[in-house]
Amino acid sequence: MDSQQILWLVIGVVVALIIIAVAIVWAKRSRERRREAAHRAAEDLRGDAARQQGRTLAEEKRASAVRQDADAAEDEAQQLRAEAEERERNAGSSRSALDAQMREADRLDPEVRTDREGRRIDGAEPVGESGSGKHAADAPLDGDAQGPRS
């Protein structure tokens, strides 16, 4: 081999080494770019997750507050139901006492026919059942303003 061929062979080897070095550097940079892009994507996902976590915590707090309001309303409703039941019992007792008082008044009234317990025999309604506040026997019949019939 002559010196010119050796020179070309050395140049070819040097060019080949340069091409290989450039390819290695290019592959390394490409790998770094991909790694950096993956890192940025992961950071973006972490940021999104952190923002979502904040929204989720806020929503959980709102849900808890609504649950507490609902529980309080349920407790209040139970108290109101208990109060209504107590008032209904009191009203029932008052109604029973009123009915007993009306039967006694009917029993004592010589113009009202009653049985031994004071219940009217003529079918007239006592106070409160007709809704007028008066005995049905107290209402005039056919323009008769004279009072109850015996």
C-alpha positions in Angstrom: 0.0 0.0 0.0 1.2 3.3 -0.8 1.0 6.4 1.4 -1.9 7.9 -0.5 -4.0 4.8 0.2 -3.0 4.8 3.8 -3.9 8.5 4.0 -7.4 7.8 2.5 -7.8 4.8 4.8 -6.9 7.0 7.9 -9.3 9.7 6.6 -12.0 7.1 6.1 -11.5 5.7 9.6 -11.5 9.3 11.1 -14.7 10.2 9.2 -16.2 6.9 10.4 -15.3 7.7 13.9 -16.6 11.2 13.6 -19.9 9.8 12.2 -20.1 7.3 15.0 -19.3 10.1 17.6 -22.0 12.4 16.1 -24.5 9.5 16.1 -23.7 8.7 19.7 -24.0 12.4 20.7 -27.2 12.8 18.7 -28.7 9.6 20.3 -27.7 10.9 23.8 -29.3 14.3 23.2 -32.4 12.6 21.8 -32.6 10.4 24.9 -32.1 13.5 27.1 -34.9 15.3 25.3 -37.3 12.4 25.7 -36.3 12.1 29.3 -36.8 15.8 29.9 -40.2 15.7 28.1 -41.3 12.8 30.2 -40.2 14.6 33.3 -42.2 17.8 32.3 -45.2 15.6 31.5 -44.9 14.0 35.0 -44.6 17.4 36.6 -47.7 18.6 34.7 -49.7 15.5 35.9 -48.5 16.1 39.5 -49.7 19.7 39.2 -53.1 18.7 37.8 -53.4 16.1 40.6 -52.6 18.7 43.2 -55.2 21.1 41.8 -57.7 18.2 41.6 -56.9 17.2 45.2 -57.7 20.8 46.3 -61.0 20.7 44.5 -61.8 17.3 45.9 -61.0 18.4 49.5 -63.2 21.4 49.0 -66.0 19.2 47.7 -65.6 16.8 50.6 -65.9 19.7 53.0 -69.1 21.0 51.2 -70.5 17.5 51.3 -69.7 17.2 55.0 -71.4 20.5 55.7 -74.5 19.5 53.7 -74.6 16.2 55.6 -74.4 18.1 58.9 -77.2 20.4 57.8 -79.3 17.4 56.8 -78.7 15.7 60.1 -79.6 18.9 62.0 -82.8 19.2 59.9 -83.6 15.6 60.5 -83.1 16.1 64.3 -85.3 19.2 64.2 -87.9 17.3 62.2 -87.9 14.6 64.8 -88.3 17.1 67.6 -91.2 18.8 65.7 -92.8 15.3 65.2 -92.5 14.6 68.9 -94.0 18.1 69.7 -96.8 17.5 67.2 -97.6 14.1 68.8 -97.6 15.7 72.3 -99.9 18.4 71.1 -102.2 15.8 69.5 -102.3 13.9 72.7 -103.1 17.1 74.6 -105.8 18.0 72.1 -107.2 14.4 72.4 -107.3 14.8 76.1 -108.9 18.2 75.8 -111.4 16.8 73.3 -112.2 13.9 75.7 -112.7 16.3 78.6 -114.8 18.6 76.4 -117.0 15.7 75.3 -117.4 14.5 78.9 -118.4 18.0 79.9 -120.8 18.3 77.0 -122.4 14.9 77.9 -122.7 16.0 81.5 -124.3 19.3 80.4 -126.7 17.3 78.1 -127.5 14.9 81.0 -128.3 17.8 83.3 -130.3 19.8 80.7 -134.0 18.9 81.0 -134.7 19.8 77.4 -132.2 17.3 76.0 -133.0 13.6 76.0 -129.9 11.5 76.9 -129.0 8.0 78.0 -127.4 7.3 81.3 -123.9 8.3 80.2 -125.2 11.7 78.9 -125.2 10.8 75.2 -128.1 12.4 73.2 -130.8 10.1 72.2 -132.3 12.3 69.5 -129.2 12.0 67.3 -128.1 15.7 67.6 -124.4 16.3 67.5 -122.7 17.7 70.5 -120.5 20.8 70.3 -117.4 20.5 68.1 -118.6 17.6 66.0 -120.9 19.7 63.8 -118.2 22.4 63.5 -120.6 25.2 64.4 -119.8 25.4 68.1 -123.5 24.7 69.0 -125.6 21.7 69.3 -127.4 20.6 66.2 -130.6 20.6 68.3 -130.0 24.3 68.9 -130.4 25.2 65.2 -133.9 26.3 64.2 -135.7 23.9 61.9 -137.7 25.2 58.9 -137.6 28.8 60.2 -138.6 27.7 63.8 -136.7 30.1 66.0 -138.1 28.7 69.2 -135.2 26.4 70.1 -134.9 22.6 70.3 -137.8 20.3 69.8 -138.6 17.8 72.6 
